[in-house]
């Protein structure tokens, strides 16, 4: 096994030359302002990228609740809201469900529970949040995306 590892390392070092583009001025080399904005817009993508941030922050949010660090949970809860609002700017067709199921409703329920540091209210609001997130996914025709309790902490913070 060690010999195979060594051979792979040597092969990798011998062929480490970049055979792919490492062009760092991909945006600056676009000649028109509109072209630059289109390239930036493409990088921001749609609501899916907002959901990547939501998922990342949801993990810390979940463990903050478990740790009873309601201030950290509230911080991430507000960031989740901001990520969703930014996603709506990029994909307005997602606005109705995002607003009705979260931003104008459940967001406020959870926020109040977190501000009170009420463990029972937080636990209830958390369970309602998962149900509403999954209902929104069904409504948006992505029922295969199911929100569950995270199994692992992604950040080394409490």
Secondary structure, 3 states (H helix, E strand, C coil): CHHHHHHHHHHHHHCCCCCCCCCCCCCCCCCCHHHHHHHHHHHHCCHHHHHHHHHHHHHHHHHHHHCCCHHHHHHHHHHHHHHHHHHHHHCHHHHHHHHHHHHCCHHHHHHHHHHHCCHHHHHHHHHHHHHHHHHHHHHCCCCCCCCCCCCCCCCCCC
